[in-house]
Amino acid sequence: MRSFLNGLAFLTIIKIPEKYYFKKGFSRTLIYFPLIGFIIGIFLIIFYGLFNLFLPAALVAVMVVGFEAIITGGMHYDGLSDVFDGIFSGRKGENIYKIMKKSDIGTFGVLAILFSVIL
């Protein structure tokens, strides 16, 4: 249960009590990542089903994408933008990783997020 809760805290904005945190052995949480993703997906389906009853489908689709970004803290968008900034920077090797580790976002990162959300 402790590994599941640590994975949940890592992949979402849900906070767990500090007594459940562990510093070593985080790799044990990896087995729960698909389950946590499934649970997030179920919440998104419920969210879509509820709002689709009285709102237009296009608006609900936009809301679901936003809800997913909020639940996960935008983790996937951050990673996507870092990868695109690094790959399309025109640099090689270690310099790509330096760009990906920076906390700011570049033009290619913004475009990657924009097209990802639109798609």
A tleap script that builds the chain and sets N, CA, C and O, in Angstrom:
source leaprc.protein.ff14SB
mol = sequence {
  NMET ARG SER PHE LEU ASN GLY LEU ALA PHE
  LEU THR ILE ILE LYS ILE PRO GLU LYS TYR
  TYR PHE LYS LYS GLY PHE SER ARG THR LEU
  ILE TYR PHE PRO LEU ILE GLY PHE ILE ILE
  GLY ILE PHE LEU ILE ILE PHE TYR GLY LEU
  PHE ASN LEU PHE LEU PRO ALA ALA LEU VAL
  ALA VAL MET VAL VAL GLY PHE GLU ALA ILE
  ILE THR GLY GLY MET HIE TYR ASP GLY LEU
  SER ASP VAL PHE ASP GLY ILE PHE SER GLY
  ARG LYS GLY GLU ASN ILE TYR LYS ILE MET
  LYS LYS SER ASP ILE GLY THR PHE GLY VAL
  LEU ALA ILE LEU PHE SER VAL ILE CLEU
}
set mol.1.N position { 0.826 -1.195 0.000 }
set mol.1.CA position { 0.000 0.000 0.000 }
set mol.1.C position { 0.868 1.257 0.000 }
set mol.1.O position { 0.534 2.251 -0.644 }
set mol.2.N position { 1.961 1.206 0.711 }
set mol.2.CA position { 2.862 2.351 0.797 }
set mol.2.C position { 3.444 2.695 -0.568 }
set mol.2.O position { 3.572 3.870 -0.912 }
set mol.3.N position { 3.799 1.672 -1.348 }
set mol.3.CA position { 4.348 1.903 -2.686 }
set mol.3.C position { 3.305 2.533 -3.596 }
set mol.3.O position { 3.617 3.425 -4.385 }
set mol.4.N position { 2.060 2.065 -3.485 }
set mol.4.CA position { 0.981 2.632 -4.285 }
set mol.4.C position { 0.786 4.110 -3.952 }
set mol.4.O position { 0.668 4.938 -4.855 }
set mol.5.N position { 0.751 4.439 -2.675 }
set mol.5.CA position { 0.546 5.826 -2.254 }
set mol.5.C position { 1.688 6.730 -2.708 }
set mol.5.O position { 1.450 7.875 -3.094 }
set mol.6.N position { 2.924 6.233 -2.668 }
set mol.6.CA position { 4.057 7.016 -3.154 }
set mol.6.C position { 3.953 7.246 -4.650 }
set mol.6.O position { 4.253 8.339 -5.131 }
set mol.7.N position { 3.534 6.235 -5.388 }
set mol.7.CA position { 3.334 6.388 -6.825 }
set mol.7.C position { 2.225 7.381 -7.138 }
set mol.7.O position { 2.339 8.186 -8.062 }
set mol.8.N position { 1.150 7.317 -6.358 }
set mol.8.CA position { 0.034 8.245 -6.539 }
set mol.8.C position { 0.475 9.680 -6.285 }
set mol.8.O position { 0.110 10.591 -7.028 }
set mol.9.N position { 1.257 9.875 -5.239 }
set mol.9.CA position { 1.748 11.221 -4.929 }
set mol.9.C position { 2.708 11.720 -5.999 }
set mol.9.O position { 2.756 12.918 -6.277 }
set mol.10.N position { 3.471 10.814 -6.600 }
set mol.10.CA position { 4.429 11.209 -7.631 }
set mol.10.C position { 3.740 11.570 -8.939 }
set mol.10.O position { 4.130 12.537 -9.593 }
set mol.11.N position { 2.729 10.815 -9.328 }
set mol.11.CA position { 2.087 10.994 -10.634 }
set mol.11.C position { 0.913 11.966 -10.634 }
set mol.11.O position { 0.417 12.338 -11.698 }
set mol.12.N position { 0.467 12.379 -9.459 }
set mol.12.CA position { -0.676 13.288 -9.384 }
set mol.12.C position { -0.364 14.417 -8.400 }
set mol.12.O position { 0.717 14.479 -7.813 }
set mol.13.N position { -1.338 15.295 -8.243 }
set mol.13.CA position { -1.191 16.378 -7.269 }
set mol.13.C position { -1.758 15.973 -5.913 }
set mol.13.O position { -1.792 16.786 -4.989 }
set mol.14.N position { -2.195 14.745 -5.786 }
set mol.14.CA position { -2.748 14.246 -4.531 }
set mol.14.C position { -1.625 14.120 -3.511 }
set mol.14.O position { -0.597 13.496 -3.774 }
set mol.15.N position { -1.830 14.714 -2.358 }
set mol.15.CA position { -0.829 14.676 -1.288 }
set mol.15.C position { -1.125 13.505 -0.355 }
set mol.15.O position { -2.281 13.202 -0.058 }
set mol.16.N position { -0.059 12.859 0.097 }
set mol.16.CA position { -0.202 11.794 1.080 }
set mol.16.C position { 0.568 12.198 2.335 }
set mol.16.O position { 1.509 12.988 2.262 }
set mol.17.N position { 0.169 11.655 3.487 }
set mol.17.CA position { 0.884 11.984 4.726 }
set mol.17.C position { 2.355 11.581 4.655 }
set mol.17.O position { 2.702 10.574 4.039 }
set mol.18.N position { 3.202 12.364 5.281 }
set mol.18.CA position { 4.645 12.123 5.223 }
set mol.18.C position { 5.054 10.790 5.818 }
set mol.18.O position { 6.107 10.256 5.470 }
set mol.19.N position { 4.250 10.252 6.700 }
set mol.19.CA position { 4.611 8.970 7.298 }
set mol.19.C position { 4.622 7.838 6.266 }
set mol.19.O position { 5.206 6.784 6.515 }
set mol.20.N position { 3.981 8.047 5.110 }
set mol.20.CA position { 3.972 7.033 4.067 }
set mol.20.C position { 5.098 7.204 3.049 }
set mol.20.O position { 5.330 6.313 2.233 }
set mol.21.N position { 5.798 8.338 3.086 }
set mol.21.CA position { 6.902 8.565 2.158 }
set mol.21.C position { 8.058 7.640 2.490 }
set mol.21.O position { 8.307 7.321 3.653 }
set mol.22.N position { 8.756 7.217 1.454 }
set mol.22.CA position { 10.035 6.559 1.692 }
set mol.22.C position { 11.056 7.097 0.719 }
set mol.22.O position { 10.756 7.363 -0.445 }
set mol.23.N position { 12.261 7.252 1.215 }
set mol.23.CA position { 13.332 7.869 0.432 }
set mol.23.C position { 13.998 6.857 -0.491 }
set mol.23.O position { 14.339 7.179 -1.629 }
set mol.24.N position { 14.181 5.638 -0.002 }
set mol.24.CA position { 14.846 4.605 -0.796 }
set mol.24.C position { 13.815 3.596 -1.263 }
set mol.24.O position { 12.778 3.412 -0.625 }
set mol.25.N position { 14.102 2.950 -2.365 }
set mol.25.CA position { 13.199 1.925 -2.862 }
set mol.25.C position { 12.035 2.464 -3.666 }
set mol.25.O position { 10.995 1.814 -3.775 }
set mol.26.N position { 12.207 3.666 -4.237 }
set mol.26.CA position { 11.120 4.250 -5.033 }
set mol.26.C position { 10.775 3.370 -6.229 }
set mol.26.O position { 9.649 3.416 -6.725 }
set mol.27.N position { 11.723 2.574 -6.693 }
set mol.27.CA position { 11.475 1.728 -7.867 }
set mol.27.C position { 10.341 0.736 -7.616 }
set mol.27.O position { 9.756 0.217 -8.566 }
set mol.28.N position { 10.026 0.470 -6.359 }
set mol.28.CA position { 8.906 -0.432 -6.059 }
set mol.28.C position { 7.566 0.170 -6.452 }
set mol.28.O position { 6.578 -0.552 -6.587 }
set mol.29.N position { 7.523 1.482 -6.636 }
set mol.29.CA position { 6.266 2.128 -7.025 }
set mol.29.C position { 5.959 1.950 -8.505 }
set mol.29.O position { 4.811 2.097 -8.923 }
set mol.30.N position { 6.970 1.637 -9.295 }
set mol.30.CA position { 6.789 1.556 -10.750 }
set mol.30.C position { 5.725 0.545 -11.154 }
set mol.30.O position { 5.038 0.738 -12.157 }
set mol.31.N position { 5.582 -0.513 -10.399 }
set mol.31.CA position { 4.598 -1.535 -10.742 }
set mol.31.C position { 3.167 -0.988 -10.656 }
set mol.31.O position { 2.257 -1.530 -11.284 }
set mol.32.N position { 2.971 0.078 -9.883 }
set mol.32.CA position { 1.638 0.662 -9.711 }
set mol.32.C position { 1.332 1.769 -10.719 }
set mol.32.O position { 0.198 2.246 -10.767 }
set mol.33.N position { 2.287 2.182 -11.508 }
set mol.33.CA position { 2.056 3.271 -12.464 }
set mol.33.C position { 0.915 2.968 -13.439 }
set mol.33.O position { 0.081 3.845 -13.663 }
set mol.34.N position { 0.835 1.759 -14.036 }
set mol.34.CA position { -0.307 1.495 -14.930 }
set mol.34.C position { -1.652 1.555 -14.202 }
set mol.34.O position { -2.636 2.046 -14.754 }
set mol.35.N position { -1.694 1.059 -12.970 }
set mol.35.CA position { -2.929 1.111 -12.195 }
set mol.35.C position { -3.326 2.555 -11.894 }
set mol.35.O position { -4.499 2.914 -11.991 }
set mol.36.N position { -2.359 3.367 -11.534 }
set mol.36.CA position { -2.636 4.780 -11.251 }
set mol.36.C position { -3.112 5.484 -12.520 }
set mol.36.O position { -4.040 6.290 -12.468 }
set mol.37.N position { -2.488 5.189 -13.651 }
set mol.37.CA position { -2.949 5.745 -14.926 }
set mol.37.C position { -4.363 5.310 -15.254 }
set mol.37.O position { -5.157 6.095 -15.773 }
set mol.38.N position { -4.680 4.055 -14.952 }
set mol.38.CA position { -6.033 3.543 -15.174 }
set mol.38.C position { -7.044 4.289 -14.301 }
set mol.38.O position { -8.128 4.646 -14.763 }
set mol.39.N position { -6.685 4.520 -13.051 }
set mol.39.CA position { -7.566 5.241 -12.130 }
set mol.39.C position { -7.787 6.679 -12.611 }
set mol.39.O position { -8.908 7.188 -12.570 }
set mol.40.N position { -6.726 7.321 -13.062 }
set mol.40.CA position { -6.863 8.677 -13.617 }
set mol.40.C position { -7.791 8.651 -14.827 }
set mol.40.O position { -8.648 9.522 -14.977 }
set mol.41.N position { -7.621 7.658 -15.681 }
set mol.41.CA position { -8.487 7.517 -16.852 }
set mol.41.C position { -9.948 7.329 -16.483 }
set mol.41.O position { -10.832 7.888 -17.132 }
set mol.42.N position { -10.207 6.539 -15.438 }
set mol.42.CA position { -11.587 6.343 -14.969 }
set mol.42.C position { -12.184 7.679 -14.504 }
set mol.42.O position { -13.331 7.994 -14.820 }
set mol.43.N position { -11.401 8.455 -13.757 }
set mol.43.CA position { -11.887 9.772 -13.324 }
set mol.43.C position { -12.185 10.672 -14.522 }
set mol.43.O position { -13.170 11.410 -14.510 }
set mol.44.N position { -11.351 10.618 -15.545 }
set mol.44.CA position { -11.587 11.435 -16.734 }
set mol.44.C position { -12.847 10.988 -17.470 }
set mol.44.O position { -13.592 11.820 -17.989 }
set mol.45.N position { -13.087 9.687 -17.516 }
set mol.45.CA position { -14.306 9.170 -18.158 }
set mol.45.C position { -15.542 9.638 -17.396 }
set mol.45.O position { -16.529 10.064 -17.996 }
set mol.46.N position { -15.477 9.555 -16.073 }
set mol.46.CA position { -16.607 10.017 -15.250 }
set mol.46.C position { -16.826 11.515 -15.447 }
set mol.46.O position { -17.960 11.966 -15.604 }
set mol.47.N position { -15.749 12.273 -15.438 }
set mol.47.CA position { -15.818 13.718 -15.670 }
set mol.47.C position { -16.474 14.008 -17.014 }
set mol.47.O position { -17.370 14.847 -17.105 }
set mol.48.N position { -16.024 13.310 -18.062 }
set mol.48.CA position { -16.591 13.494 -19.402 }
set mol.48.C position { -18.075 13.127 -19.412 }
set mol.48.O position { -18.899 13.870 -19.945 }
set mol.49.N position { -18.408 11.990 -18.826 }
set mol.49.CA position { -19.799 11.534 -18.828 }
set mol.49.C position { -20.740 12.492 -18.130 }
set mol.49.O position { -21.854 12.731 -18.596 }
set mol.50.N position { -20.294 13.038 -17.020 }
set mol.50.CA position { -21.150 13.963 -16.278 }
set mol.50.C position { -21.374 15.276 -17.024 }
set mol.50.O position { -22.507 15.738 -17.158 }
set mol.51.N position { -20.289 15.870 -17.504 }
set mol.51.CA position { -20.416 17.176 -18.162 }
set mol.51.C position { -20.986 17.075 -19.578 }
set mol.51.O position { -21.532 18.046 -20.101 }
set mol.52.N position { -20.859 15.910 -20.188 }
set mol.52.CA position { -21.384 15.731 -21.543 }
set mol.52.C position { -22.908 15.701 -21.551 }
set mol.52.O position { -23.525 15.829 -22.609 }
set mol.53.N position { -23.512 15.535 -20.395 }
set mol.53.CA position { -24.970 15.508 -20.318 }
set mol.53.C position { -25.588 16.874 -20.597 }
set mol.53.O position { -26.707 16.951 -21.102 }
set mol.54.N position { -24.875 17.951 -20.275 }
set mol.54.CA position { -25.483 19.277 -20.428 }
set mol.54.C position { -24.584 20.308 -21.101 }
set mol.54.O position { -24.959 21.477 -21.190 }
set mol.55.N position { -23.408 19.907 -21.575 }
set mol.55.CA position { -22.522 20.831 -22.288 }
set mol.55.C position { -22.167 20.254 -23.654 }
set mol.55.O position { -22.222 19.038 -23.838 }
set mol.56.N position { -21.802 21.106 -24.618 }
set mol.56.CA position { -21.398 20.614 -25.938 }
set mol.56.C position { -20.134 19.745 -25.843 }
set mol.56.O position { -19.262 19.984 -25.007 }
set mol.57.N position { -20.056 18.753 -26.704 }
set mol.57.CA position { -18.962 17.782 -26.669 }
set mol.57.C position { -17.588 18.437 -26.844 }
set mol.57.O position { -16.626 18.029 -26.193 }
set mol.58.N position { -17.485 19.427 -27.700 }
set mol.58.CA position { -16.192 20.089 -27.935 }
set mol.58.C position { -15.708 20.788 -26.670 }
set mol.58.O position { -14.524 20.725 -26.339 }
set mol.59.N position { -16.610 21.447 -25.967 }
set mol.59.CA position { -16.247 22.121 -24.726 }
set mol.59.C position { -15.829 21.108 -23.661 }
set mol.59.O position { -14.868 21.334 -22.926 }
set mol.60.N position { -16.549 20.002 -23.581 }
set mol.60.CA position { -16.235 18.973 -22.598 }
set mol.60.C position { -14.874 18.346 -22.906 }
set mol.60.O position { -14.121 18.027 -21.985 }
set mol.61.N position { -14.554 18.167 -24.177 }
set mol.61.CA position { -13.245 17.617 -24.557 }
set mol.61.C position { -12.114 18.532 -24.087 }
set mol.61.O position { -11.099 18.060 -23.575 }
set mol.62.N position { -12.292 19.825 -24.263 }
set mol.62.CA position { -11.296 20.792 -23.792 }
set mol.62.C position { -11.190 20.731 -22.270 }
set mol.62.O position { -10.090 20.781 -21.719 }
set mol.63.N position { -12.314 20.626 -21.604 }
set mol.63.CA position { -12.310 20.546 -20.144 }
set mol.63.C position { -11.621 19.280 -19.647 }
set mol.63.O position { -10.921 19.320 -18.635 }
set mol.64.N position { -11.804 18.160 -20.338 }
set mol.64.CA position { -11.156 16.906 -19.947 }
set mol.64.C position { -9.644 17.023 -20.068 }
set mol.64.O position { -8.912 16.567 -19.190 }
set mol.65.N position { -9.171 17.634 -21.155 }
set mol.65.CA position { -7.724 17.831 -21.326 }
set mol.65.C position { -7.184 18.715 -20.199 }
set mol.65.O position { -6.122 18.433 -19.644 }
set mol.66.N position { -7.902 19.765 -19.866 }
set mol.66.CA position { -7.489 20.628 -18.771 }
set mol.66.C position { -7.528 19.924 -17.423 }
set mol.66.O position { -6.630 20.105 -16.600 }
set mol.67.N position { -8.557 19.127 -17.195 }
set mol.67.CA position { -8.687 18.375 -15.947 }
set mol.67.C position { -7.537 17.385 -15.798 }
set mol.67.O position { -7.002 17.212 -14.702 }
set mol.68.N position { -7.159 16.743 -16.887 }
set mol.68.CA position { -6.027 15.805 -16.854 }
set mol.68.C position { -4.737 16.532 -16.518 }
set mol.68.O position { -3.923 16.036 -15.739 }
set mol.69.N position { -4.553 17.692 -17.097 }
set mol.69.CA position { -3.341 18.474 -16.819 }
set mol.69.C position { -3.307 18.907 -15.353 }
set mol.69.O position { -2.238 18.943 -14.743 }
set mol.70.N position { -4.440 19.226 -14.801 }
set mol.70.CA position { -4.500 19.631 -13.398 }
set mol.70.C position { -4.221 18.445 -12.480 }
set mol.70.O position { -3.432 18.557 -11.542 }
set mol.71.N position { -4.861 17.313 -12.747 }
set mol.71.CA position { -4.678 16.130 -11.889 }
set mol.71.C position { -3.221 15.679 -11.871 }
set mol.71.O position { -2.689 15.339 -10.814 }
set mol.72.N position { -2.582 15.675 -13.022 }
set mol.72.CA position { -1.202 15.181 -13.102 }
set mol.72.C position { -0.176 16.275 -12.849 }
set mol.72.O position { 1.026 16.010 -12.868 }
set mol.73.N position { -0.624 17.476 -12.617 }
set mol.73.CA position { 0.308 18.572 -12.398 }
set mol.73.C position { 1.065 18.969 -13.651 }
set mol.73.O position { 2.100 19.630 -13.569 }
set mol.74.N position { 0.556 18.572 -14.811 }
set mol.74.CA position { 1.203 18.913 -16.075 }
set mol.74.C position { 2.520 18.190 -16.307 }
set mol.74.O position { 3.327 18.612 -17.135 }
set mol.75.N position { 2.738 17.102 -15.577 }
set mol.75.CA position { 4.012 16.386 -15.663 }
set mol.75.C position { 4.340 15.938 -17.098 }
set mol.75.O position { 5.479 16.066 -17.547 }
set mol.76.N position { 3.355 15.425 -17.792 }
set mol.76.CA position { 3.610 14.931 -19.142 }
set mol.76.C position { 3.885 16.078 -20.118 }
set mol.76.O position { 4.692 15.947 -21.038 }
set mol.77.N position { 3.205 17.194 -19.901 }
set mol.77.CA position { 3.457 18.347 -20.766 }
set mol.77.C position { 4.851 18.921 -20.533 }
set mol.77.O position { 5.514 19.357 -21.474 }
set mol.78.N position { 5.286 18.918 -19.297 }
set mol.78.CA position { 6.627 19.393 -18.976 }
set mol.78.C position { 7.677 18.513 -19.649 }
set mol.78.O position { 8.626 19.014 -20.250 }
set mol.79.N position { 7.499 17.212 -19.543 }
set mol.79.CA position { 8.443 16.291 -20.181 }
set mol.79.C position { 8.446 16.423 -21.691 }
set mol.79.O position { 9.505 16.413 -22.319 }
set mol.80.N position { 7.261 16.547 -22.275 }
set mol.80.CA position { 7.160 16.716 -23.723 }
set mol.80.C position { 7.874 17.979 -24.180 }
set mol.80.O position { 8.610 17.957 -25.167 }
set mol.81.N position { 7.662 19.078 -23.468 }
set mol.81.CA position { 8.301 20.338 -23.858 }
set mol.81.C position { 9.818 20.259 -23.704 }
set mol.81.O position { 10.549 20.786 -24.542 }
set mol.82.N position { 10.297 19.612 -22.650 }
set mol.82.CA position { 11.745 19.460 -22.464 }
set mol.82.C position { 12.372 18.663 -23.603 }
set mol.82.O position { 13.430 19.030 -24.114 }
set mol.83.N position { 11.728 17.587 -23.995 }
set mol.83.CA position { 12.254 16.757 -25.084 }
set mol.83.C position { 12.322 17.545 -26.388 }
set mol.83.O position { 13.335 17.504 -27.085 }
set mol.84.N position { 11.264 18.252 -26.718 }
set mol.84.CA position { 11.256 19.003 -27.973 }
set mol.84.C position { 12.246 20.157 -27.957 }
set mol.84.O position { 12.888 20.441 -28.969 }
set mol.85.N position { 12.373 20.823 -26.817 }
set mol.85.CA position { 13.371 21.883 -26.716 }
set mol.85.C position { 14.779 21.317 -26.904 }
set mol.85.O position { 15.609 21.926 -27.578 }
set mol.86.N position { 15.042 20.167 -26.318 }
set mol.86.CA position { 16.370 19.570 -26.432 }
set mol.86.C position { 16.673 19.062 -27.825 }
set mol.86.O position { 17.746 19.332 -28.364 }
set mol.87.N position { 15.751 18.337 -28.410 }
set mol.87.CA position { 15.983 17.728 -29.724 }
set mol.87.C position { 16.124 18.779 -30.821 }
set mol.87.O position { 16.995 18.670 -31.683 }
set mol.88.N position { 15.272 19.789 -30.786 }
set mol.88.CA position { 15.281 20.783 -31.848 }
set mol.88.C position { 16.140 22.007 -31.531 }
set mol.88.O position { 15.996 23.051 -32.166 }
set mol.89.N position { 17.018 21.877 -30.563 }
set mol.89.CA position { 17.895 22.994 -30.195 }
set mol.89.C position { 19.047 23.172 -31.173 }
set mol.89.O position { 19.686 24.223 -31.205 }
set mol.90.N position { 19.308 22.146 -31.965 }
set mol.90.CA position { 20.430 22.218 -32.895 }
set mol.90.C position { 21.748 21.833 -32.249 }
set mol.90.O position { 22.809 21.992 -32.851 }
set mol.91.N position { 21.683 21.334 -31.038 }
set mol.91.CA position { 22.895 20.946 -30.327 }
set mol.91.C position { 23.060 19.441 -30.353 }
set mol.91.O position { 22.173 18.717 -30.805 }
set mol.92.N position { 24.192 18.975 -29.870 }
set mol.92.CA position { 24.496 17.544 -29.876 }
set mol.92.C position { 24.831 17.055 -28.470 }
set mol.92.O position { 25.251 17.828 -27.609 }
set mol.93.N position { 24.639 15.770 -28.260 }
set mol.93.CA position { 25.089 15.071 -27.069 }
set mol.93.C position { 24.671 15.661 -25.747 }
set mol.93.O position { 23.485 15.878 -25.502 }
set mol.94.N position { 25.652 15.923 -24.883 }
set mol.94.CA position { 25.422 16.400 -23.525 }
set mol.94.C position { 24.692 17.731 -23.490 }
set mol.94.O position { 23.961 18.007 -22.539 }
set mol.95.N position { 24.874 18.560 -24.506 }
set mol.95.CA position { 24.200 19.869 -24.526 }
set mol.95.C position { 22.677 19.730 -24.613 }
set mol.95.O position { 21.941 20.578 -24.110 }
set mol.96.N position { 22.217 18.662 -25.250 }
set mol.96.CA position { 20.769 18.416 -25.323 }
set mol.96.C position { 20.234 18.175 -23.923 }
set mol.96.O position { 19.185 18.705 -23.555 }
set mol.97.N position { 20.951 17.376 -23.142 }
set mol.97.CA position { 20.502 17.083 -21.775 }
set mol.97.C position { 20.536 18.315 -20.893 }
set mol.97.O position { 19.687 18.468 -20.015 }
set mol.98.N position { 21.498 19.193 -21.108 }
set mol.98.CA position { 21.549 20.433 -20.333 }
set mol.98.C position { 20.324 21.288 -20.608 }
set mol.98.O position { 19.753 21.883 -19.693 }
set mol.99.N position { 19.924 21.347 -21.865 }
set mol.99.CA position { 18.736 22.120 -22.230 }
set mol.99.C position { 17.487 21.484 -21.619 }
set mol.99.O position { 16.601 22.184 -21.130 }
set mol.100.N position { 17.426 20.160 -21.653 }
set mol.100.CA position { 16.253 19.471 -21.116 }
set mol.100.C position { 16.137 19.628 -19.600 }
set mol.100.O position { 15.029 19.590 -19.065 }
set mol.101.N position { 17.239 19.800 -18.909 }
set mol.101.CA position { 17.223 19.941 -17.454 }
set mol.101.C position { 16.866 21.349 -16.999 }
set mol.101.O position { 16.489 21.548 -15.844 }
set mol.102.N position { 16.979 22.327 -17.892 }
set mol.102.CA position { 16.650 23.703 -17.521 }
set mol.102.C position { 15.163 23.812 -17.209 }
set mol.102.O position { 14.341 23.093 -17.777 }
set mol.103.N position { 14.831 24.720 -16.299 }
set mol.103.CA position { 13.434 24.846 -15.877 }
set mol.103.C position { 12.605 25.733 -16.806 }
set mol.103.O position { 11.377 25.736 -16.719 }
set mol.104.N position { 13.253 26.477 -17.684 }
set mol.104.CA position { 12.475 27.333 -18.580 }
set mol.104.C position { 12.000 26.528 -19.788 }
set mol.104.O position { 12.417 25.389 -20.000 }
set mol.105.N position { 11.124 27.144 -20.569 }
set mol.105.CA position { 10.554 26.472 -21.734 }
set mol.105.C position { 10.847 27.310 -22.972 }
set mol.105.O position { 10.763 28.538 -22.947 }
set mol.106.N position { 11.190 26.625 -24.049 }
set mol.106.CA position { 11.511 27.304 -25.294 }
set mol.106.C position { 10.364 27.257 -26.287 }
set mol.106.O position { 9.283 26.739 -26.006 }
set mol.107.N position { 10.633 27.806 -27.440 }
set mol.107.CA position { 9.615 27.888 -28.493 }
set mol.107.C position { 9.130 26.511 -28.919 }
set mol.107.O position { 7.927 26.294 -29.065 }
set mol.108.N position { 10.061 25.578 -29.121 }
set mol.108.CA position { 9.655 24.243 -29.570 }
set mol.108.C position { 8.856 23.515 -28.498 }
set mol.108.O position { 7.959 22.734 -28.817 }
set mol.109.N position { 9.169 23.760 -27.244 }
set mol.109.CA position { 8.397 23.178 -26.161 }
set mol.109.C position { 6.968 23.688 -26.133 }
set mol.109.O position { 6.023 22.922 -25.944 }
set mol.110.N position { 6.823 24.982 -26.324 }
set mol.110.CA position { 5.470 25.586 -26.370 }
set mol.110.C position { 4.689 25.024 -27.544 }
set mol.110.O position { 3.517 24.674 -27.405 }
set mol.111.N position { 5.329 24.937 -28.693 }
set mol.111.CA position { 4.633 24.413 -29.883 }
set mol.111.C position { 4.236 22.952 -29.688 }
set mol.111.O position { 3.151 22.547 -30.105 }
set mol.112.N position { 5.108 22.155 -29.056 }
set mol.112.CA position { 4.799 20.741 -28.814 }
set mol.112.C position { 3.579 20.610 -27.919 }
set mol.112.O position { 2.698 19.794 -28.190 }
set mol.113.N position { 3.517 21.402 -26.856 }
set mol.113.CA position { 2.366 21.365 -25.962 }
set mol.113.C position { 1.107 21.818 -26.691 }
set mol.113.O position { 0.051 21.196 -26.574 }
set mol.114.N position { 1.232 22.908 -27.444 }
set mol.114.CA position { 0.088 23.446 -28.177 }
set mol.114.C position { -0.498 22.410 -29.135 }
set mol.114.O position { -1.706 22.174 -29.132 }
set mol.115.N position { 0.346 21.798 -29.945 }
set mol.115.CA position { -0.156 20.812 -30.903 }
set mol.115.C position { -0.644 19.542 -30.225 }
set mol.115.O position { -1.571 18.894 -30.712 }
set mol.116.N position { -0.031 19.184 -29.113 }
set mol.116.CA position { -0.492 18.014 -28.357 }
set mol.116.C position { -1.899 18.228 -27.820 }
set mol.116.O position { -2.752 17.345 -27.917 }
set mol.117.N position { -2.132 19.390 -27.260 }
set mol.117.CA position { -3.457 19.695 -26.710 }
set mol.117.C position { -4.487 19.807 -27.828 }
set mol.117.O position { -5.607 19.316 -27.688 }
set mol.118.N position { -4.123 20.440 -28.924 }
set mol.118.CA position { -5.057 20.580 -30.053 }
set mol.118.C position { -5.430 19.215 -30.614 }
set mol.118.O position { -6.592 18.964 -30.932 }
set mol.119.N position { -4.441 18.335 -30.734 }
set mol.119.CA position { -4.728 16.998 -31.263 }
set mol.119.C position { -5.559 16.198 -30.292 }
set mol.119.O position { -5.898 15.048 -30.569 }
savepdb mol mol.pdb
quit
